[in-house]
């Protein structure tokens, strides 16, 4: 014991950094919880890729609808630009964007008629056969030449059955879907956080009554609530936000309540009460910041669910009404011509799939980064 007391202080040194000056602060910058979480998140390649994908999608949703002169509701029926395939100048070497289309069962004898098939529009014929004694074939054509469109006419994602530009409608639909998702999750977060904080902090009869209300609301199917609200208030962006937020806040309230029950007995909370801090100050300044990790993670995880629900409701005709596009009603409109014009379904489906995957990868990364027990 005597030998231990005589052990000199200079025998103990920092292993990975220089020894601080006697009596001075430790070298380096103090790490915060947010800084540690951000540093951990940067190490997750999947989460970083998800952030990059979401940033690109958000930027495109904001700016891409203004990249050309076609509005989301403009119909080009007079020009006969209906069901045009995608064509992007400079990318025609990619088969998806070369503006070619296939015409089914065309008489081989009519291909020489330049009134029907302008010179140079026929690329190739295939699947030749005889139908009722008439030689026919499927014909791949340059559809823009076939329709008499000039070189300056390019529809990057093609057009739909009403001659509307799918590029503009797809990105505007993405904007609408993201707006509804973010607004609904924010409203869900506000209501659920306040509700759960009151339940967890006060407990007793207040907790009992408020949580029974949560259970009643949670027992009603989400689609039923959304359908009733849309029938009462009509379709629209505001209605969709309220319909999607009016039930989802229950899960947030239960999570926040559990976090408050976990932290309200800690010593720093007791010290704040002893010093006369108000309930609101204790909840907002002492407990809520410590519970922020699970709450943030739940908010991020809720976004893809809201996007999918909104797309589903719009797909079945209960969501955003025409002519305002959303990813759901774009898929519903393209379903009828899926066999003939699959690209009308491809782009909205690809965007909604990217958003779902990216948000799930980001939520997984945040879950690990905000959990200090994992690092």
C-alpha positions as CSV (number, residue, x, y, z in Angstrom):
1,X,0.0,0.0,0.0
2,X,2.9,2.3,0.9
3,X,4.5,1.6,-2.5
4,X,1.3,2.5,-4.3
5,X,1.1,5.8,-2.5
6,X,4.7,6.6,-3.5
7,X,4.0,5.9,-7.1
8,X,4.9,9.0,-9.0
9,X,2.3,10.8,-11.1
10,X,4.6,11.0,-14.1
11,X,4.5,7.3,-14.6
12,X,1.0,7.7,-16.1
13,X,0.9,9.1,-19.6
14,X,-1.7,9.3,-22.4
15,X,-1.3,6.5,-24.8
16,X,-2.5,8.2,-28.0
17,X,-1.9,11.9,-27.4
18,X,0.6,14.2,-25.8
19,X,0.5,14.7,-22.0
20,X,-1.4,18.0,-21.1
21,X,0.3,20.7,-19.3
22,X,0.1,20.5,-15.5
23,X,-3.1,22.1,-14.3
24,X,-4.2,23.0,-17.9
25,X,-7.0,21.7,-20.1
26,X,-6.8,18.5,-22.0
27,X,-5.5,19.0,-25.6
28,X,-8.0,18.9,-28.5
29,X,-11.6,19.9,-28.9
30,X,-14.2,18.5,-26.6
31,X,-16.5,16.0,-28.4
32,X,-20.3,16.5,-28.2
33,X,-23.0,13.9,-28.6
34,X,-24.0,15.3,-32.0
35,X,-20.4,15.4,-33.1
36,X,-19.8,11.8,-32.1
37,X,-23.0,10.7,-33.9
38,X,-22.0,12.6,-37.1
39,X,-18.5,11.2,-37.0
40,X,-19.9,7.7,-36.7
41,X,-22.5,8.3,-39.4
42,X,-19.7,9.3,-41.8
43,X,-18.1,5.9,-41.3
44,X,-21.2,4.2,-42.6
45,X,-20.8,4.0,-46.4
46,X,-24.4,2.9,-47.0
47,X,-25.8,5.9,-44.9
48,X,-23.5,8.3,-46.8
49,X,-24.7,7.0,-50.1
50,X,-28.3,7.3,-48.9
51,X,-27.8,10.9,-48.0
52,X,-26.2,11.6,-51.4
53,X,-29.2,9.9,-53.2
54,X,-31.7,11.8,-51.1
55,X,-30.0,15.1,-51.7
56,X,-30.0,14.5,-55.5
57,X,-33.7,13.6,-55.4
58,X,-34.7,16.6,-53.3
59,X,-32.8,19.0,-55.6
60,X,-34.4,17.4,-58.7
61,X,-37.8,17.6,-57.1
62,X,-37.3,21.3,-56.5
63,X,-35.7,22.4,-59.7
64,X,-36.2,19.7,-62.4
65,X,-39.9,20.6,-63.2
66,X,-38.6,23.9,-64.6
67,X,-35.9,22.4,-66.9
68,X,-38.1,22.6,-70.0
69,X,-41.0,24.6,-71.3
70,X,-43.7,22.0,-70.7
71,X,-45.9,22.4,-67.6
72,X,-47.2,19.5,-65.7
73,X,-50.8,20.0,-67.0
74,X,-50.1,21.0,-70.6
75,X,-51.6,18.5,-73.1
76,X,-50.0,18.2,-76.5
77,X,-53.0,16.5,-78.2
78,X,-53.1,19.0,-81.1
79,X,-49.5,18.1,-82.0
80,X,-50.3,14.4,-81.7
81,X,-47.4,14.0,-79.2
82,X,-49.2,11.2,-77.4
83,X,-47.3,8.3,-75.7
84,X,-44.0,9.5,-77.1
85,X,-41.0,7.4,-76.0
86,X,-38.1,9.1,-74.1
87,X,-35.5,10.9,-76.1
88,X,-32.5,12.9,-74.8
89,X,-30.3,14.7,-77.2
90,X,-26.7,13.5,-76.7
91,X,-27.8,10.3,-75.1
92,X,-29.5,8.6,-78.1
93,X,-26.7,5.9,-78.0
94,X,-28.5,4.6,-74.9
95,X,-31.4,2.4,-76.1
96,X,-33.8,3.8,-73.4
97,X,-33.3,7.4,-74.6
98,X,-33.1,7.0,-78.4
99,X,-36.8,7.8,-79.1
100,X,-37.5,4.4,-80.8
101,X,-40.7,2.6,-80.4
102,X,-42.2,-0.7,-81.7
103,X,-45.3,-0.8,-83.9
104,X,-47.1,-4.1,-83.7
105,X,-48.4,-6.1,-86.7
106,X,-47.8,-3.6,-89.6
107,X,-48.2,-4.7,-93.2
108,X,-44.9,-5.1,-94.9
109,X,-46.3,-3.7,-98.1
110,X,-47.2,-0.4,-96.4
111,X,-43.7,0.3,-95.2
112,X,-42.7,1.9,-98.5
113,X,-45.5,4.4,-98.2
114,X,-43.7,7.6,-97.2
115,X,-46.9,9.3,-96.3
116,X,-47.3,6.8,-93.4
117,X,-43.7,6.1,-92.8
118,X,-41.4,9.2,-93.5
119,X,-38.1,8.4,-95.0
120,X,-35.6,7.2,-92.4
121,X,-38.1,6.5,-89.6
122,X,-38.1,2.7,-90.1
123,X,-35.2,1.2,-88.2
124,X,-35.8,-2.6,-88.6
125,X,-38.5,-5.2,-88.9
126,X,-38.7,-8.4,-86.9
127,X,-41.1,-11.2,-86.0
128,X,-42.4,-11.5,-89.5
129,X,-45.4,-13.6,-90.0
130,X,-48.6,-14.0,-91.9
131,X,-52.0,-13.0,-90.5
132,X,-55.1,-13.9,-92.5
133,X,-52.9,-14.3,-95.6
134,X,-51.3,-10.8,-95.2
135,X,-47.5,-10.6,-94.5
136,X,-47.1,-8.5,-91.3
137,X,-44.2,-7.7,-89.0
138,X,-43.3,-5.7,-85.9
139,X,-41.6,-2.5,-86.9
140,X,-39.1,-0.6,-84.8
141,X,-39.3,3.1,-85.8
142,X,-37.8,6.4,-84.8
143,X,-41.1,7.6,-83.3
144,X,-40.2,11.3,-83.5
145,X,-39.7,11.0,-87.2
146,X,-42.8,8.9,-87.5
147,X,-44.8,11.6,-85.7
148,X,-43.2,14.4,-87.7
149,X,-41.5,16.0,-84.6
150,X,-38.5,18.1,-85.3
151,X,-35.0,17.7,-83.9
152,X,-35.7,20.3,-81.2
153,X,-38.6,18.3,-79.8
154,X,-37.3,16.0,-77.0
155,X,-39.3,14.5,-74.2
156,X,-36.7,13.2,-71.7
157,X,-39.1,10.7,-70.0
158,X,-41.6,10.6,-72.9
159,X,-45.3,11.7,-72.8
160,X,-48.4,10.0,-71.4
161,X,-51.8,9.2,-73.1
162,X,-52.8,12.9,-72.9
163,X,-49.6,14.2,-74.4
164,X,-48.3,15.5,-71.0
165,X,-44.5,15.6,-70.4
166,X,-43.7,12.8,-68.0
167,X,-40.4,14.4,-66.9
168,X,-42.2,17.4,-65.5
169,X,-45.0,15.4,-64.0
170,X,-42.6,12.8,-62.4
171,X,-40.5,15.4,-60.7
172,X,-43.4,17.5,-59.6
173,X,-45.0,14.3,-58.3
174,X,-41.8,13.6,-56.4
175,X,-42.0,17.2,-55.0
176,X,-45.6,16.7,-53.9
177,X,-44.8,13.3,-52.3
178,X,-41.8,14.6,-50.4
179,X,-43.7,17.7,-49.2
180,X,-46.6,15.6,-47.9
181,X,-44.1,13.1,-46.2
182,X,-42.0,15.8,-44.5
183,X,-45.0,17.8,-43.4
184,X,-46.9,14.8,-42.1
185,X,-43.9,13.5,-40.2
186,X,-43.2,17.0,-38.7
187,X,-46.8,17.3,-37.5
188,X,-46.6,13.7,-36.2
189,X,-43.4,14.6,-34.4
190,X,-44.9,17.7,-32.8
191,X,-48.1,16.1,-31.6
192,X,-46.5,12.9,-30.5
193,X,-43.6,14.6,-28.6
194,X,-45.9,16.8,-26.6
195,X,-48.4,14.1,-25.9
196,X,-45.7,11.5,-24.8
197,X,-43.9,14.1,-22.7
198,X,-47.0,15.0,-20.7
199,X,-47.8,11.3,-20.2
200,X,-44.3,10.3,-19.1
201,X,-43.6,13.3,-16.9
202,X,-46.9,13.6,-15.0
203,X,-47.9,9.9,-14.9
204,X,-50.8,8.8,-12.8
205,X,-54.4,9.5,-14.1
206,X,-53.1,11.8,-16.8
207,X,-50.9,9.0,-18.2
208,X,-53.7,6.5,-17.9
209,X,-56.3,8.6,-19.7
210,X,-54.1,9.9,-22.5
211,X,-52.6,6.5,-23.2
212,X,-56.1,4.9,-23.5
213,X,-56.9,7.6,-26.1
214,X,-53.7,6.6,-27.9
215,X,-54.8,2.9,-27.9
216,X,-58.2,3.8,-29.3
217,X,-56.7,5.9,-32.1
218,X,-54.1,3.2,-32.9
219,X,-56.8,0.5,-33.2
220,X,-58.4,2.3,-36.2
221,X,-56.8,1.2,-39.5
222,X,-54.8,4.0,-41.1
223,X,-56.5,3.5,-44.5
224,X,-59.9,3.9,-42.9
225,X,-58.9,7.2,-41.2
226,X,-57.4,8.6,-44.4
227,X,-60.4,7.5,-46.5
228,X,-62.9,9.2,-44.1
229,X,-60.9,12.4,-43.9
230,X,-60.5,12.6,-47.7
231,X,-64.3,12.0,-48.1
232,X,-65.1,14.7,-45.6
233,X,-62.5,17.3,-46.6
234,X,-61.9,16.5,-50.3
235,X,-58.6,15.5,-51.9
236,X,-55.6,17.8,-51.8
237,X,-52.1,18.2,-50.3
238,X,-53.4,19.7,-47.0
239,X,-55.9,16.9,-46.6
240,X,-53.3,14.2,-47.2
241,X,-51.0,15.7,-44.7
242,X,-53.7,15.8,-42.0
243,X,-54.9,12.3,-42.9
244,X,-51.4,10.8,-42.7
245,X,-50.5,12.5,-39.5
246,X,-53.8,12.0,-37.6
247,X,-52.8,8.4,-36.5
248,X,-49.0,8.1,-36.9
249,X,-48.3,10.4,-33.9
250,X,-49.4,7.6,-31.6
251,X,-46.2,5.6,-32.1
252,X,-44.1,8.8,-31.4
253,X,-46.1,9.5,-28.3
254,X,-45.4,6.0,-26.9
255,X,-41.7,6.3,-27.7
256,X,-41.4,9.7,-26.1
257,X,-43.3,8.5,-23.0
258,X,-40.9,5.6,-22.6
259,X,-37.9,7.9,-22.8
260,X,-39.4,10.3,-20.2
261,X,-40.1,7.4,-17.9
262,X,-36.5,6.4,-18.4
263,X,-34.9,9.7,-17.6
264,X,-37.2,11.6,-15.2
265,X,-35.7,9.8,-12.2
266,X,-32.1,10.8,-13.0
267,X,-30.0,12.9,-10.6
268,X,-29.8,15.9,-12.9
269,X,-33.5,16.1,-13.1
270,X,-33.8,16.0,-9.3
271,X,-31.2,18.7,-9.1
272,X,-33.2,20.9,-11.5
273,X,-36.3,20.4,-9.5
274,X,-34.5,21.2,-6.3
275,X,-33.3,24.5,-7.9
276,X,-36.9,25.4,-8.7
277,X,-36.9,24.8,-12.5
278,X,-40.4,24.6,-14.0
279,X,-41.8,21.4,-15.5
280,X,-41.7,22.8,-19.0
281,X,-38.0,23.8,-18.6
282,X,-37.1,20.4,-17.2
283,X,-38.9,18.5,-20.0
284,X,-37.5,20.7,-22.8
285,X,-33.9,21.4,-21.5
286,X,-33.0,18.3,-19.5
287,X,-35.0,15.3,-20.6
288,X,-35.9,15.8,-24.3
289,X,-32.3,16.4,-25.5
290,X,-31.3,13.1,-23.9
291,X,-34.1,11.3,-25.7
292,X,-33.4,13.0,-29.0
293,X,-31.6,10.0,-30.6
294,X,-34.5,7.5,-30.7
295,X,-37.0,10.3,-31.7
296,X,-34.9,11.4,-34.6
297,X,-34.4,7.9,-35.8
298,X,-38.1,7.2,-35.6
299,X,-38.9,10.4,-37.6
300,X,-36.5,9.3,-40.4
301,X,-37.9,5.8,-40.4
302,X,-41.5,7.2,-40.7
303,X,-40.8,9.2,-43.9
304,X,-40.7,6.2,-46.3
305,X,-43.9,4.7,-44.7
306,X,-45.7,8.0,-45.3
307,X,-44.5,8.2,-48.9
308,X,-45.6,4.6,-49.5
309,X,-49.0,5.2,-47.9
310,X,-49.6,8.4,-49.9
311,X,-48.6,6.6,-53.1
312,X,-50.9,3.8,-52.3
313,X,-53.9,6.1,-51.6
314,X,-53.2,8.1,-54.8
315,X,-52.8,4.8,-56.8
316,X,-56.3,3.6,-55.8
317,X,-57.8,7.1,-56.4
318,X,-58.1,8.4,-52.9
319,X,-55.1,10.7,-52.8
320,X,-54.0,13.6,-54.9
321,X,-56.5,14.4,-57.6
322,X,-55.7,15.2,-61.2
323,X,-54.2,17.2,-62.8
324,X,-51.8,17.5,-59.8
325,X,-49.4,14.6,-60.1
326,X,-48.0,12.4,-57.4
327,X,-46.0,9.2,-57.7
328,X,-49.0,7.1,-56.9
329,X,-51.4,8.5,-59.5
330,X,-48.6,8.5,-62.1
331,X,-48.2,4.8,-61.6
332,X,-52.0,4.3,-61.7
333,X,-52.2,6.2,-65.1
334,X,-49.3,4.2,-66.5
335,X,-50.7,0.8,-65.5
336,X,-53.2,0.8,-68.3
337,X,-50.5,1.0,-71.0
338,X,-47.8,-1.0,-69.2
339,X,-47.5,-3.7,-71.9
340,X,-47.2,-1.1,-74.7
341,X,-45.3,1.8,-73.0
342,X,-43.4,0.4,-70.0
343,X,-41.2,3.5,-69.7
344,X,-44.2,5.4,-68.3
345,X,-44.1,3.2,-65.3
346,X,-40.3,2.8,-65.1
347,X,-39.3,6.3,-64.0
348,X,-41.9,6.9,-61.2
349,X,-41.4,3.4,-59.9
350,X,-37.6,3.9,-59.9
351,X,-37.8,7.1,-58.0
352,X,-40.1,5.8,-55.3
353,X,-37.9,2.7,-54.9
354,X,-34.8,4.9,-54.5
355,X,-36.5,7.0,-51.9
356,X,-37.7,4.0,-49.9
357,X,-34.3,2.3,-50.0
358,X,-32.3,5.5,-49.2
359,X,-34.5,6.4,-46.2
360,X,-34.2,2.9,-44.8
361,X,-30.4,2.9,-45.2
362,X,-30.2,6.3,-43.6
363,X,-32.4,5.3,-40.7
364,X,-30.2,2.2,-40.1
365,X,-27.1,4.4,-40.1
366,X,-28.7,6.9,-37.7
367,X,-29.8,4.1,-35.4
368,X,-26.2,2.9,-35.0
369,X,-24.7,6.4,-34.9
370,X,-27.1,7.7,-32.2
371,X,-26.7,4.7,-30.0
372,X,-23.6,5.4,-27.9
373,X,-23.4,1.8,-26.8
374,X,-22.2,0.7,-30.2
375,X,-19.0,2.8,-30.2
